[in-house]
Amino acid sequence: MKAARSHDATVVDMLRADPEFAAVYLAAALEEAELPGGQTALLAALRQIAEAQGIANVAERAGIPRESVYRALSPRGNPTLKTLLALLNATGLRLGVQT
């Protein structure tokens, strides 16, 4: 019998296997950001994307200390817009606005 894997580990593996999935995954999390728990889920999605690419690599590309990335994307994180945009840019993602 196989040991159970965490949801986070499974999603990170999926993101590593299909990097284009990151945009779809983050867009879905962003659409639900205003729902209860949505902001925490959005940060978790961005954290999983960063983990799939390597937190240290993303932190370096963003110009942010690795510890600050972990803190900003933690369940209690509250990243500034500057930090959020730097992390998105470092992961190769962009925010968009639609009507």
Disulfide bonds with the S-S distance in Angstrom:
none
